[in-house]
Amino acid sequence: MHDKKLYGTATVGTKGQVVIPADAREELNINPGDHLYVIGSARHGFIGLIQEGELEDYIERMNIQVETLKQLKKDKTE
C-alpha cells in the first residue's frame, strides 16, 4: 500500500496564510516553530510542504544516487 493521505482542505487567508489541518499536524509531527519548505510547480498547479529534516534527507539520498550512477557510467566506459 502507499503512505499518501488527503487530510482535507485549507483556505488561503487575506495575508496568504494557510492553516494545516490538525490531524495532518498530529500525524506528521508538525509543531509550532518547525521549518517547512514550500515546493511546487506553476505548470501543474501543484504546491506542497516538506519538513526541513526530510528535505535534507531527500537531497542526501538523491546525491548518493547521482554518485552511484556516475560510477556505473564510469565503470561501463572503462
Secondary structure, 3 states (H helix, E strand, C coil): CCCCCCCCCCCCCCCCCCCCCHHHHHHCCCCCCCCEEEEEECCCCEEEEEEHHHHHHHHHHHHHHHHHHHHHHHHHHC
